[in-house]
C-alpha cells in the first residue's frame, strides 16, 4: 500500500466515524468534530502527497501523529465509561491513524 492510499483511508475514517459520533450524540458535542477537521486537512494535502512532495509528506506525518496522540484521551474516557460503541469508533480512528502513520513513515525511507 502506498502512503497516499493510507492517507486517504485514514482521512475518510476520521471524517466518517467522527460525523457518526457527532450525530449519534445528538449534535451536542462539538469536540467530536475535531477529527473531521484533521481529516479535511489530510485530504487537502492528498494531491501534493501523490505528487511526491516531501513537505506535504512531513505535514501529513505530523498531522497524523497529532491526531493519533489526541485520540488517546477520548479512547481512555470511553473505556472508563464502559460504553462499547464509542470505544469501537475512537479505536477505529486511532487504528487507522497508526496504520497510516506506519505507511507514511515507511515511504520516507523507501523512496
Sine and cosine of phi, psi and omega as CSV:
sin_phi,cos_phi,sin_psi,cos_psi,sin_omega,cos_omega
0.00,0.00,0.61,-0.79,-0.01,-1.00
-1.00,-0.01,0.30,-0.96,0.01,-1.00
-0.89,0.46,-0.69,0.73,0.03,-1.00
-0.89,0.47,-0.59,0.81,0.03,-1.00
-0.92,0.39,-0.69,0.72,0.03,-1.00
-0.89,0.45,-0.62,0.78,0.04,-1.00
-0.90,0.43,-0.66,0.75,0.00,-1.00
-0.90,0.43,-0.67,0.74,0.05,-1.00
-0.89,0.46,-0.69,0.72,0.00,-1.00
-0.90,0.44,-0.72,0.70,0.00,-1.00
-0.88,0.47,-0.68,0.73,0.01,-1.00
-0.90,0.43,-0.66,0.76,0.02,-1.00
-0.91,0.41,-0.69,0.73,0.01,-1.00
-0.88,0.48,-0.71,0.70,-0.02,-1.00
-0.93,0.37,-0.77,0.64,-0.07,-1.00
-0.90,0.43,-0.75,0.67,-0.04,-1.00
-0.94,0.34,-0.57,0.82,0.02,-1.00
-0.94,0.34,-0.65,0.76,0.06,-1.00
-0.91,0.42,-0.61,0.79,0.07,-1.00
-0.87,0.50,-0.71,0.70,0.01,-1.00
-0.90,0.44,-0.64,0.77,-0.01,-1.00
-0.89,0.46,-0.73,0.69,-0.02,-1.00
-0.97,0.26,-0.50,0.86,0.04,-1.00
-0.93,0.36,-0.48,0.88,0.02,-1.00
-1.00,0.01,0.23,0.97,0.04,-1.00
0.95,0.30,0.46,0.89,0.02,-1.00
0.82,0.57,0.56,0.83,-0.06,-1.00
-0.99,-0.17,-0.33,0.94,-0.07,-1.00
-0.88,-0.47,0.95,-0.31,-0.01,-1.00
-0.95,0.31,-0.32,0.95,0.00,-1.00
-0.92,0.39,-0.35,0.94,0.05,-1.00
-0.95,0.32,-0.17,0.99,0.03,-1.00
-1.00,0.00,-0.07,1.00,0.02,-1.00
-0.87,0.50,-0.72,0.70,0.06,-1.00
-0.89,0.46,-0.46,0.89,0.08,-1.00
-0.88,0.47,-0.70,0.72,0.02,-1.00
-0.88,0.48,-0.67,0.74,0.04,-1.00
-0.91,0.41,-0.63,0.78,0.04,-1.00
-0.89,0.46,-0.65,0.76,0.03,-1.00
-0.92,0.39,-0.66,0.76,0.05,-1.00
-0.89,0.46,-0.65,0.76,0.03,-1.00
-0.91,0.42,-0.66,0.75,0.05,-1.00
-0.90,0.43,-0.57,0.82,0.01,-1.00
-0.90,0.45,-0.41,0.91,0.01,-1.00
-0.99,-0.13,0.05,1.00,-0.10,-0.99
-0.88,0.47,-0.71,0.71,-0.02,-1.00
-0.90,0.43,-0.67,0.75,0.03,-1.00
-0.92,0.38,-0.57,0.82,0.03,-1.00
-0.91,0.41,-0.67,0.74,0.05,-1.00
-0.90,0.43,-0.54,0.84,0.01,-1.00
-0.97,0.25,-0.12,0.99,0.05,-1.00
1.00,-0.01,0.30,0.96,-0.01,-1.00
-0.93,0.36,0.83,-0.56,0.02,-1.00
-0.94,0.34,-0.55,0.83,0.02,-1.00
-0.91,0.41,-0.71,0.70,0.04,-1.00
-0.88,0.47,-0.64,0.77,0.03,-1.00
-0.89,0.46,-0.68,0.73,0.02,-1.00
-0.90,0.43,-0.66,0.75,0.02,-1.00
-0.91,0.42,-0.69,0.72,0.00,-1.00
-0.91,0.42,-0.65,0.76,0.05,-1.00
-0.88,0.47,-0.70,0.71,0.01,-1.00
-0.89,0.46,-0.73,0.69,0.02,-1.00
-0.88,0.47,-0.66,0.75,-0.01,-1.00
-0.92,0.39,-0.64,0.77,0.04,-1.00
-0.91,0.42,-0.67,0.75,0.01,-1.00
-0.90,0.44,-0.71,0.70,-0.04,-1.00
-0.94,0.33,-0.58,0.82,0.05,-1.00
-0.90,0.45,-0.65,0.76,0.03,-1.00
-0.94,0.34,-0.65,0.76,-0.05,-1.00
-0.93,0.37,-0.43,0.90,0.00,-1.00
-0.97,0.24,-0.18,0.98,0.00,-1.00
-0.89,0.46,-0.68,0.74,-0.02,-1.00
-0.89,0.45,-0.75,0.66,0.05,-1.00
-0.90,0.43,-0.54,0.84,0.02,-1.00
-0.92,0.39,-0.71,0.70,0.01,-1.00
-0.92,0.39,-0.56,0.83,0.07,-1.00
-0.91,0.41,-0.67,0.74,0.02,-1.00
-0.92,0.39,-0.59,0.81,0.03,-1.00
-0.92,0.39,-0.66,0.75,0.03,-1.00
-0.88,0.47,-0.62,0.78,0.01,-1.00
-0.96,0.27,-0.42,0.91,0.03,-1.00
0.97,0.22,0.38,0.92,0.01,-1.00
-1.00,-0.07,0.81,-0.58,-0.19,-0.98
-0.95,0.31,-0.73,0.68,-0.10,-0.99
-0.87,0.49,-0.72,0.70,0.08,-1.00
-0.90,0.44,-0.56,0.83,0.05,-1.00
-0.88,0.47,-0.70,0.71,0.00,-1.00
-0.91,0.41,-0.67,0.74,-0.01,-1.00
-0.90,0.43,-0.79,0.61,-0.03,-1.00
-0.93,0.37,-0.61,0.80,0.05,-1.00
-0.89,0.46,-0.64,0.77,0.03,-1.00
-0.92,0.40,-0.65,0.76,0.04,-1.00
-0.90,0.44,-0.66,0.75,0.01,-1.00
-0.92,0.39,-0.65,0.76,-0.01,-1.00
-0.90,0.43,-0.68,0.73,0.01,-1.00
-0.93,0.37,-0.53,0.85,0.04,-1.00
-0.92,0.38,-0.69,0.72,0.03,-1.00
-0.92,0.40,-0.66,0.75,0.05,-1.00
-0.84,0.54,-0.76,0.65,0.01,-1.00
-0.90,0.43,-0.63,0.78,0.00,-1.00
-0.87,0.49,-0.64,0.77,0.03,-1.00
-0.87,0.49,-0.74,0.67,-0.02,-1.00
-0.94,0.33,-0.55,0.83,0.03,-1.00
-0.92,0.40,-0.71,0.70,0.00,-1.00
-0.93,0.38,-0.63,0.78,0.05,-1.00
-0.87,0.49,-0.59,0.81,-0.03,-1.00
-0.93,0.37,-0.37,0.93,0.06,-1.00
-0.92,0.38,-0.63,0.78,-0.10,-0.99
-1.00,-0.05,-0.27,0.96,-0.10,-1.00
-0.98,-0.19,-0.03,1.00,-0.02,-1.00
-0.86,0.51,0.00,0.00,0.00,0.00
